[in-house]
Amino acid sequence: MSKQIETDSKKEGPGTNIPQIIEQFEGVGSDSSFSPSPRNVEFENAKSDVKFEQDKSNIGKASLRFAGAGAEFQFKKSSIHDLFPAQLWKHFSELNNIPRESRKTEKVSKFIQQFGISLKLQVKADSLGNVLITKPASKGRENRPSVCLQSHLDMVCEKEVGSSFNFDTDPIITKIVENGEFGPKLTGNGTSIGAGVAAAMAILEDRNLIHGPIECLFTVDEEIGMIGARALSPDFITSPYLVNLDSEEDWRITVGCAGGFNFENRIQVKVDKIFNPDVHSSLKIELGGSISGHSGCDVHQGQSNNMIQLARLLRGAQEGVVAKSQRGIEKKKEKEDDNEKFKFNIYDISGGTKRNVLPQRAEVKIIIDKKNEKKFREKLEELYDDIIDEYEAVEPNLFLKIENIQISEEDQNNIITHEDTTRLISIILTTSHGILRMSPVTPGLVESSINFFGIKYKKDEEQHTIIQGFFARSSSNSQLELILNTNKARASLLGIEMSDPDSFYSGWSPDINNPLFTAAKEAFIEANAGKQPEIYCVHAGLECGILKQIYPKIFAISLGPFIQNPHTIRESLHLRSLEPFYSTVTKLLERI
């Protein structure tokens, strides 16, 4: 991997021109209680036939970058209606025209309700916007047990820095690219969520399917703590069987998932109005370009948390650390005492985005004596070499960017004292992130992890606060409690305030001794030409765990098409996985 550093002279390497996301994470509440249970092709307007044609604009900036080694794929189908299942693709296209970010699902909820009404089916919705559409059984199947198909309506909204795309108003833009090993894939944020909802809609609309009674449950605000599912009343659904449509690996039947909760650390800092334009330089330092990923499914890949790595660079400059890549580990001790140490003050810091997204980038703004600026820049670049060497295998696009900027009059009031600047860097450096424990039962499965997903500086006249955001996951509720108590102890030792855990949900324990799993396995084998499914528990959150708490007698599985890089600007849906996924669901309905 080549070294990528940008300074005012625009020193660049491959990948430095890739725009990265910059969006503040959403805060979490502090009033909840922790009560773990025991144990290039665009879609045209969807109102007409949706054509696939070469991308001729930069509109893709608002959706996803392409992943994979292949070139753009000229798809042979001229219309979305040529694809199978046609009804699924029709609804997928319609959904892409409806804004549906978490907490902004009113339009899509009303759209789903109107869809059910147009089919003359029974429709009900609760005050949050969760929707249930009930379809009667096929003739002669009225006495079969009911199956609930469940998907969620909201999506994670990620876009590239500098994009003018507006998730509140603009339709999702998707493209088809050739991916070599897996064939063509569709990229465009929201693909996985759209596929599950569209599949349920297609099943509701298809009058030729053979099935017993069907309930289709569409929940809201799953991506920010499964809020919709947690608010369901015990009588909202009646089915004894639940099929969640939110999985992301088409070769698996998912039978279990991790639970989780999020929390914040609030670090109070003191400020000092010390800026002197004749003495100080103002610098913005950005470490970015991480491949990011889903904070559950991708946490095992070892990506760089650039908030921690940026703190590492700053501490190295403070302490005069000699970069191993520059001087050699054998010379470290003899050189360290003679190496220059730098003093500076932070006046702004930001990084990360949302709780279920691994952070891509981090940024800090500092003031430093002008006489030390040049050597300070050189020191950061030397220390950055160590990070490049360590992450070469997984982070091909990392970059360091250092530039002079003007400090505003307002920010001159936000300059953190040198003492608290050092303390803040120490707190960030000692922050937990990544895998905490692998499963002792299932080889290769992450049992427990924590995502340090965001940092921001909240400034007001009375108080200056650095806020860190965290999202913990585990398939063990006792481990979730341990993570909570460990972080409480750490906060107490460091003298920082930790919020109460928010949006807690239990994990989903596997149970395969039931008719639903048996029927699902048989349906999978038939839909996949005799191939056996992999039975799997995922280190991510699915609503099945919450729904099983509300409806303790329900049996559940989860299915889905093949999704890569979920919750990132590289999210993609592999087209060849849609037909067997949809076929598995419909054949499952025939068997119940």
C-alpha positions in Angstrom: 0.0 0.0 0.0 1.4 3.4 -1.0 1.8 6.1 1.6 -1.0 8.7 1.2 -0.5 12.1 2.8 -2.1 15.4 1.8 -0.7 18.7 2.9 -1.1 22.2 1.6 1.2 21.2 -1.3 -1.3 18.4 -2.2 0.9 15.4 -1.8 -1.3 12.6 -2.8 -1.3 8.8 -3.3 -3.8 6.4 -4.8 -7.1 6.7 -3.1 -6.6 10.1 -1.5 -9.2 11.6 -3.9 -11.9 9.2 -2.7 -14.5 11.4 -0.8 -15.2 10.2 2.7 -18.3 10.7 4.8 -18.4 13.4 7.4 -21.6 13.4 9.4 -22.1 13.8 13.1 -23.5 10.8 14.9 -26.8 10.9 16.6 -26.8 11.1 20.4 -28.3 8.5 22.6 -30.6 9.1 25.5 -29.7 8.8 29.2 -33.1 8.1 30.6 -33.4 4.4 29.8 -32.8 1.5 32.0 -30.7 -1.6 31.4 -32.7 -4.8 32.1 -31.1 -7.7 30.3 -33.3 -10.8 30.1 -32.1 -14.0 31.6 -30.4 -16.1 29.6 -23.2 2.0 -14.4 -26.8 1.8 -14.5 -29.5 4.1 -13.2 -33.1 3.6 -12.3 -35.3 6.1 -14.0 -38.5 7.2 -12.4 -40.3 4.3 -11.0 -43.6 5.5 -12.5 -42.5 4.2 -15.8 -40.4 1.2 -17.0 -37.1 1.5 -15.2 -34.3 1.4 -17.8 -30.7 0.3 -17.2 -28.3 2.5 -19.0 -24.7 3.7 -18.7 -24.2 6.3 -16.0 -23.5 9.6 -17.6 -23.4 11.9 -14.6 -21.9 12.2 -11.2 -25.2 11.4 -9.5 -23.6 8.3 -8.1 -21.8 10.5 -5.6 -25.1 10.5 -3.7 -25.3 6.7 -3.4 -22.4 4.2 -3.5 -19.0 3.8 -4.8 -18.4 0.7 -6.8 -16.7 -2.3 -5.1 -15.1 -5.2 -6.8 -12.4 -5.5 -9.5 -14.7 -5.6 -12.5 -15.5 -2.9 -15.0 -19.0 -1.5 -15.4 -21.4 -4.1 -16.7 -23.7 -3.4 -19.6 -26.8 -5.3 -18.4 -28.7 -7.0 -21.2 -32.2 -6.4 -19.9 -33.8 -3.2 -21.2 -36.4 -2.9 -18.5 -36.7 -3.7 -14.8 -39.8 -5.7 -15.7 -37.6 -8.1 -17.6 -36.0 -9.2 -14.4 -37.4 -12.0 -12.2 -39.2 -11.8 -9.9 -40.9 -8.9 -11.8 -43.2 -7.9 -9.0 -40.3 -7.7 -6.5 -38.3 -5.4 -8.8 -41.3 -3.2 -9.5 -41.7 -2.6 -5.7 -38.0 -2.3 -5.2 -38.0 0.6 -7.7 -41.0 2.3 -6.1 -39.3 2.1 -2.7 -36.2 3.8 -4.0 -38.3 6.9 -4.7 -39.4 7.2 -1.1 -37.2 8.9 1.5 -37.0 6.5 4.5 -34.1 7.4 6.8 -34.6 6.3 10.4 -37.0 8.7 12.3 -38.3 9.8 9.0 -40.5 6.9 7.9 -43.9 8.6 7.8 -44.0 8.6 4.0 -42.9 5.0 3.5 -45.3 3.8 6.3 -48.2 5.5 4.6 -47.1 4.2 1.2 -47.1 0.6 2.6 -50.5 1.1 4.2 -52.0 2.5 0.9 -50.4 -0.5 -0.9 -52.3 -2.9 1.3 -55.5 -1.0 0.9 -55.2 -1.0 -2.8 -55.0 -4.8 -2.7 -58.2 -4.9 -0.6 -56.3 -6.6 2.2 -56.6 -6.0 6.0 -54.3 -3.2 7.1 -53.5 -1.8 10.5 -50.8 0.5 11.8 -49.8 1.7 15.3 -48.8 5.2 16.4 -45.1 4.7 15.5 -45.9 3.7 11.9 -45.4 -0.1 12.2 -47.7 -1.7 9.6 -49.3 -5.1 9.4 -51.0 -6.3 6.2 -52.9 -9.6 6.4 -53.4 -11.8 3.4 -56.0 -14.6 3.5 -54.9 -18.2 2.8 -55.2 -19.8 -0.6 -58.4 -21.8 -1.2 -58.2 -25.0 0.8 -55.4 -23.7 3.1 -57.4 -21.8 5.5 -56.6 -24.1 8.4 -52.9 -23.9 8.0 -50.8 -21.9 10.6 -50.2 -18.3 9.7 -46.7 -17.1 8.8 -45.5 -13.6 9.5 -43.0 -12.1 7.0 -41.1 -9.3 8.7 -38.9 -6.5 7.3 -38.1 -3.0 8.3 -38.8 0.2 6.4 -36.0 2.5 7.5 -32.4 2.6 6.1 -29.0 3.7 7.0 -28.3 6.9 5.0 -24.6 7.2 4.1 -23.2 9.5 1.4 -19.8 10.8 0.3 -18.4 14.1 1.5 -19.3 17.0 -0.7 -22.3 15.3 -2.2 -25.4 17.5 -2.7 -27.6 14.4 -2.4 -30.5 15.0 0.0 -31.9 11.8 1.6 -35.0 13.7 2.7 -36.1 14.4 -0.9 -34.0 12.6 -3.5 -34.6 9.0 -4.8 -31.9 6.4 -4.2 -29.8 5.9 -7.3 -28.6 2.4 -8.1 -26.2 1.0 -10.6 -25.3 -2.4 -12.0 -21.6 -3.5 -12.1 -20.0 -6.8 -13.0 -18.3 -8.4 -10.1 -16.5 -11.3 -11.6 -16.8 -14.1 -9.1 -20.4 -13.4 -8.2 -21.8 -11.9 -11.4 -23.6 -8.6 -11.7 -24.5 -6.7 -8.6 -26.7 -3.7 -7.8 -25.1 -0.9 -5.8 -27.1 1.9 -4.1 -27.6 2.5 -0.4 -30.7 0.9 0.9 -30.5 -2.1 -1.5 -30.7 -4.8 1.2 -33.6 -3.1 3.0 -35.5 -2.5 -0.2 -35.1 -6.1 -1.2 -36.7 -7.5 1.9 -39.7 -5.1 1.9 -40.1 -5.5 -1.9 -40.2 -9.3 -1.5 -43.0 -9.1 1.1 -44.9 -6.7 -1.2 -44.6 -9.0 -4.1 -45.9 -12.0 -2.1 -48.9 -9.9 -0.9 -49.7 -9.0 -4.5 -49.2 -12.4 -6.2 -52.5 -14.2 -6.4 -51.0 -17.3 -7.9 -49.0 -18.3 -4.9 -50.1 -21.2 -2.7 -50.0 -20.5 1.0 -51.7 -20.4 4.3 -52.6 -17.2 6.1 -49.9 -14.6 5.8 -49.1 -11.5 7.9 -46.6 -9.0 6.6 -45.1 -6.9 9.3 -43.2 -3.7 8.3 -41.4 -2.1 11.3 -39.9 1.3 11.6 -36.6 2.7 13.0 -34.8 -0.6 13.2 -31.4 0.9 12.4 -31.4 3.2 15.5 -32.3 0.6 18.1 -35.2 -1.5 16.8 -37.5 1.1 18.1 -40.5 0.0 16.1 -40.2 -3.6 17.0 -39.8 -2.9 20.7 -43.0 -0.9 20.7 -45.2 -3.6 19.3 -48.2 -4.6 21.4 -48.6 -8.3 22.3 -51.7 -8.6 20.1 -50.3 -6.8 17.0 -49.4 -10.1 15.2 -50.9 -13.6 15.7 -48.7 -15.9 13.6 -46.9 -18.8 15.3 -44.1 -18.6 12.7 -41.9 -15.6 11.9 -39.7 -15.2 8.8 -37.4 -12.2 9.0 -36.2 -10.9 5.6 -33.2 -8.9 6.8 -30.3 -11.4 6.4 -27.5 -10.6 4.1 -26.1 -14.1 3.1 -28.1 -16.1 0.6 -26.4 -19.3 1.4 -27.4 -19.3 5.0 -30.5 -19.8 7.2 -30.0 -17.5 10.2 -31.3 -18.9 13.5 -29.7 -16.5 16.1 -28.2 -13.1 16.5 -26.5 -10.8 19.0 -28.1 -8.4 21.3 -26.8 -4.9 22.1 -27.1 -1.4 23.5 -25.5 2.0 22.9 -24.2 4.6 25.3 -22.2 7.8 25.4 -19.2 9.1 27.4 -19.2 12.8 28.1 -15.9 14.4 28.8 -15.9 17.8 30.4 -13.0 20.0 29.2 -11.7 23.4 30.2 -11.0 26.1 27.7 -8.6 29.0 27.5 -8.7 32.0 25.0 -5.0 31.9 24.2 -4.9 32.2 20.4 -2.5 34.8 19.1 -2.3 35.2 15.3 1.3 36.4 15.5 2.3 33.3 17.5 0.0 30.4 16.5 -0.8 28.4 13.4 -4.2 26.8 13.0 -4.2 23.3 11.5 -6.8 20.8 10.4 -5.6 17.2 10.6 -7.7 14.5 9.0 -7.2 10.7 9.0 -9.6 9.0 6.6 -10.2 6.5 3.9 -11.1 3.5 6.1 -13.2 0.8 4.3 -15.6 1.0 7.1 -18.4 -1.6 7.2 -21.2 -3.0 9.3 -20.3 -2.8 13.0 -21.4 -6.4 13.6 -20.8 -8.3 10.4 -17.5 -6.7 9.5 -15.9 -6.0 12.9 -13.7 -9.1 12.6 -11.9 -7.6 9.6 -9.6 -5.5 11.6 -10.2 -2.1 10.1 -8.6 1.1 11.4 -10.6 3.1 13.9 -9.3 6.5 12.7 -10.4 8.3 15.8 -8.1 6.1 17.9 -5.3 6.2 15.3 -5.5 10.0 15.0 -5.1 10.2 18.8 -2.2 7.9 18.5 -0.5 10.3 16.0 -1.1 13.3 18.3 0.2 11.5 21.4 3.3 10.4 19.4 4.0 14.0 18.6 3.5 15.0 22.2 5.8 12.3 23.5 8.4 12.5 20.8 7.8 8.9 19.8 10.2 7.7 17.1 8.4 6.0 14.2 9.6 2.4 13.9 9.1 2.6 10.1 11.6 5.5 10.0 14.2 4.7 12.6 14.0 1.0 13.2 12.9 -0.6 16.4 16.4 -1.2 17.5 17.2 2.5 17.6 14.0 3.6 19.3 15.4 3.8 22.9 18.6 5.7 22.1 16.7 8.2 19.9 13.6 8.8 22.0 15.1 11.1 24.6 16.6 13.4 22.0 13.5 13.6 19.9 11.5 16.8 19.9 8.2 16.9 21.8 5.3 19.1 20.7 2.8 21.2 22.6 -0.5 22.1 21.0 -4.2 22.7 21.8 -7.3 21.1 20.3 -10.2 23.4 19.5 -12.4 21.0 17.6 -12.7 17.2 17.0 -15.1 15.1 15.1 -15.4 11.6 13.6 -17.6 8.6 12.8 -21.2 8.6 11.9 -23.8 6.1 13.2 -23.8 3.3 15.8 -24.0 0.4 13.4 -21.3 1.7 11.0 -17.6 1.3 11.6 -16.1 4.8 11.5 -14.4 5.9 8.3 -12.6 9.1 9.3 -11.6 11.5 12.1 -10.7 15.1 12.1 -9.1 17.4 14.7 -8.3 21.1 14.6 -5.5 22.5 16.7 -3.3 25.6 17.3 0.4 25.3 17.6 3.4 27.6 17.7 4.3 28.7 14.2 7.9 28.0 14.9 7.1 24.3 15.5 4.6 23.8 12.7 7.0 22.4 10.1 8.6 19.8 12.4 5.2 18.9 13.8 3.9 18.1 10.3 7.0 16.0 9.6 6.5 14.1 12.9 2.9 13.2 12.1 3.9 12.0 8.6 6.6 9.8 10.1 4.3 8.3 12.7 1.6 7.8 10.0 4.1 5.4 8.2 3.6 3.0 11.2 -0.1 3.0 10.7 0.3 2.3 7.0 2.5 -0.6 7.6 0.1 -2.1 10.2 -3.0 -1.8 8.1 -1.7 -2.4 4.6 -3.6 -5.7 4.2 -7.1 -4.3 5.1 -7.0 -0.5 4.5 -5.8 0.3 0.9 -7.2 3.8 0.9 -6.1 5.4 4.2 -4.9 9.0 3.9 -3.5 11.7 6.2 -4.4 15.3 5.3 -2.8 18.3 7.0 -3.8 21.8 6.1 -3.6 25.4 7.4 -7.0 26.9 8.2 -8.4 30.1 9.7 -9.7 29.8 13.2 -13.0 31.6 13.7 -13.6 34.1 16.4 -16.1 31.7 17.9 -13.6 28.8 17.9 -11.1 31.0 19.7 -13.4 30.6 22.7 -13.3 26.8 22.4 -9.6 26.2 22.6 -9.1 23.3 25.1 -6.3 23.8 27.7 -3.1 22.0 27.1 -3.7 19.8 30.2 -7.2 18.8 29.0 -6.0 18.3 25.4 -3.5 15.8 26.8 -6.2 14.2 29.0 -8.6 13.9 26.0 -6.0 12.2 23.8 -5.3 9.7 26.6 -9.0 8.9 27.0 -9.4 8.3 23.3 -6.3 6.2 23.2 -7.6 3.9 25.9 -11.0 3.5 24.4 -12.2 0.0 23.7 -13.1 -0.8 20.1 -13.5 -4.0 18.1 -13.7 -7.7 19.1 -13.9 -8.3 22.9 -14.5 -12.1 22.8 -14.8 -14.8 20.3 -17.5 -17.5 20.7 -16.2 -20.4 22.7 -18.8 -22.6 21.1 -19.0 -21.6 17.4 -15.6 -21.4 15.7 -15.1 -18.1 13.9 -18.1 -16.3 15.4 -17.6 -13.1 17.2 -19.5 -13.3 20.5 -18.9 -9.8 21.9 -17.7 -6.5 20.4 -17.9 -2.8 20.9 -18.0 -0.1 18.2 -16.5 3.3 19.2 -18.5 4.9 16.4 -18.4 8.6 16.9 -16.9 11.7 18.6 -18.0 15.3 18.6 -17.4 18.5 20.5 -20.4 20.2 22.1 -19.8 23.8 22.9 -21.8 26.3 24.8 -21.1 29.2 27.2 -21.5 27.2 30.3 -19.9 23.9 29.4 -17.6 22.4 26.9 -18.1 18.6 26.4 -16.5 16.0 24.2 -19.0 13.2 23.5 -18.0 9.7 22.5 -20.6 7.3 21.1 -20.5 3.5 21.6 -22.5 0.4 20.5 -21.9 -2.9 22.3 -23.0 -6.3 20.9 -23.0 -9.8 22.3 -24.9 -13.0 21.8 -24.6 -13.4 25.6 -26.7 -11.2 27.8 -24.4 -11.8 30.7 -21.5 -10.5 28.5 -23.6 -7.4 27.7 -23.9 -6.7 31.4 -20.1 -7.2 31.8 -19.4 -4.7 29.0 -21.8 -2.3 30.7 -20.1 -2.6 34.1 -16.6 -2.6 32.6 -17.3 0.7 30.9 -18.9 2.2 34.0 -15.8 1.3 36.0 -13.5 2.9 33.3 -15.6 6.0 33.3 -15.4 6.3 37.1 -11.6 5.9 37.1 -11.2 8.5 34.3 -13.6 11.0 35.9 -15.9 11.1 33.0 -19.7 10.8 32.8 -21.2 7.7 31.2 -24.9 7.8 30.1 -27.3 5.0 30.9 -27.5 2.4 28.2 -30.0 3.1 25.5 -31.9 0.9 23.0 -31.1 -2.3 24.7 -32.3 -5.5 23.0 -31.6 -9.1 23.8 -30.0 -11.6 21.6 -31.9 -14.4 19.8 -31.0 -17.9 20.9 -31.2 -20.6 18.2 -34.0 -23.1 18.1 -34.1 -25.5 15.1 -36.4 -28.1 16.5 -39.6 -26.8 15.0 -41.7 -27.1 11.8 -40.7 -23.7 10.5 -37.0 -24.5 10.4 -37.7 -27.9 8.8 -39.9 -26.3 6.1 -37.3 -23.6 5.5 -34.5 -26.0 5.1 -36.5 -28.1 2.6 -37.5 -25.0 0.7 -33.9 -23.8 0.5 -32.7 -27.1 -0.9 -35.4 -27.1 -3.6 -34.8 -23.4 -4.5 -31.0 -23.9 -4.7 -30.8 -27.0 -6.8 -30.1 -29.4 -4.0 -27.6 -27.2 -2.2 -27.6 -27.5 1.6 -28.0 -24.3 3.6 -25.4 -23.2 6.2 -27.1 -22.8 9.6 -25.8 -19.7 11.2 -25.9 -17.2 14.1 -24.9 -13.7 13.1 -23.0 -11.1 15.1 -25.5 -8.4 14.2 -28.9 -7.4 15.4 -32.1 -8.8 13.9 -35.5 -8.0 15.2 -36.2 -11.6 15.9 -34.8 -11.4 19.4 -37.1 -8.6 20.4 -40.1 -10.2 18.7 -39.5 -13.4 20.5 -39.6 -11.5 23.8 -42.9 -10.0 22.9 -44.3 -13.2 21.4 -42.5 -15.9 23.4 -44.2 -18.8 21.6 -43.2 -17.8 18.1 -40.7 -19.7 16.1 -38.3 -17.6 13.9 -35.8 -17.8 11.1 -34.1 -15.2 8.9 -33.5 -15.2 5.2 -32.1 -12.7 2.7 -30.2 -12.2 -0.5 -26.5 -11.7 -0.8 -25.5 -8.2 0.4 -21.9 -6.9 0.6 -20.7 -4.0 2.6 -24.0 -3.1 4.3 -24.3 0.3 5.9 -21.5 1.8 3.8 -21.3 3.8 0.6 -20.1 0.5 -1.0 -23.3 -1.5 -0.2 -24.3 -3.8 -3.0 -26.9 -6.5 -3.7 -25.9 -9.5 -5.9 -28.6 -9.9 -8.5 -28.2 -13.7 -8.9 -29.1 -14.2 -5.3 -32.6 -12.6 -5.6 -34.4 -15.3 -7.4 -33.3 -18.2 -5.1 -34.0 -16.0 -2.1 -37.5 -15.2 -3.2 -38.1 -18.8 -4.3 -37.0 -20.1 -0.9 -39.6 -17.8 0.8 -42.5 -18.8 -1.5 -41.7 -22.5 -1.3 -41.5 -22.2 2.4 -45.0 -20.7 2.4 -46.2 -23.6 0.4 -44.9 -26.1 2.9 -46.4 -24.6 6.1 
